[in-house]
Every structure is written in C-alpha cells, then in structure tokens.
C-alpha cells in the first residue's frame, strides 16, 4: 500500500493538471476572438460540414437503394426548394424532404 503522502501528492498533481487543462481554453479564448483565421473558420465551417454530411448521406442512400435513386434525388430537390422558398427554415425543409422520401419509397 502506498504511503499517504504519495497518494495526496498524486491526487494534488492530478487535480492541478485537470484544472489547468480546463482553464486553458478560456485563457486563450480572448486573443482568438479577434483572429481573422478563426472568424473565417466560423463563417465557413458550418456550411462545409453540412455539405460533407449531405454528400455522405446521399451517397449511402444511393448505394443502399440503387433501384430507388430517383426518390433520393426528388426528395433532395424538394428539400432544397422548400429551404429556399420557406425563408431558409431548416426544420421545415428537412421535414418536407424526409416526408417526400418516405412517401416515394412506400407508395411508388
């Protein structure tokens, strides 16, 4: 069994490292807020991530349901049109595209 002093030192070192690692992001946050690079990332990353997600999901659906490729494309078109016409309401466009896809797969 380790000595009590050893255990206290180990816990103190672990606590110090944990607190430092949790405080580090807040310490470097202020200079990063004014950075042009971070501002550019904040502007472009959400659209880029959504684009990658859409491509991956569309590819997977086209591979999984190759006989219903047209349903995937029609539902995607419905989603885009509803999003642009519906004042860019994401929930509305996703719901419309999903409903269209389900209806096309089950009824046609």
N, C-alpha and C positions, 0 to 999 in steps of 0.2 A: 504494500500500500504506500503510495507516495506521501511525502511529508505535507503537512497542512500549508506551510509557506509556499511550497511548489504549486499546490493547487490554487491558492489565492493568486499567485503571480500569473499562472496560466489563464485564469478567468479574467484578471485585470488586463492582460495583454489582448486577449480575445475581444473584450468589451471595447478597449481603446481602438483596435483595428476596425471593429464594426461601426462604431460611432464616426470614425474618420471617413470610412467609405460611404456612409450615408450622408455625411455633411459635404463631401467633395463636390457633388453635382451642384449644390446650392452656392458653393464658393465660386465656381467657375461660370455660373449662370449669367451673372451681370455683364461680364465682358462679351459673352457670346450673343447677348440680345442685340447688340449694336453691329454685329458682324454681317457683312453683305453676303457671305457664303451661307450662313445659317438662314438668313432671310430668303435667299434663293431656294435653298432646300425646303424651307417651309412652304414656299409657293408651289414648287413643282412635285414634291414627293407624293402628296395625296393623289394627284392625278396619275402619276406614274404607277403607283401601287395598284390603283383601281384598274388601270389599263392591263397590267400584268395579270391581275386576278381574273379579269374578263376573258383574256386570251386563253388562260389555262382552263377555265371552266368551259368555254365554248369548244376548245379542242377536245377535252374529255367527253363532253356530251356528243360531239360529232363522231368520235371513235366508238363510244358505248352504244349509240343508237344510229348507226350508219344508214339504216333504212329510213329513218325519220330526219334526215339532215335538213329538209325544208322546214320542219317545225321549229328547229333551233334557229334558223335564220329569220323566219317570220316573227317568232317571239322576241328575238333580238331587235328587229326593226320596230316592233310595237313598243318595246321598252324605250328605244331612242326617241321615237316620235312623241310618245306621251311625256317623256322627260323634257323635250324642247318646247312642246305646246303647253304643258302643265306648269310652266314657270319654274322648271328645274326642281320639282319636288321629288326627291329621291324615293321616298316611301311609296308614293303614288305610281311612279314609273316601274319600280321593282314589282309591286303588287300586280300591275297590269300585265307586265311581261310574264310573270310567273303564272298568272291565271290563263293567259293566252296559251302558254306552253302546255299546261295541264289539259286544257280543253282540246287542243290539237292532238295531243297524244292519246287521249281517251275516246274522243268522238270520231276521229278521222282514221 
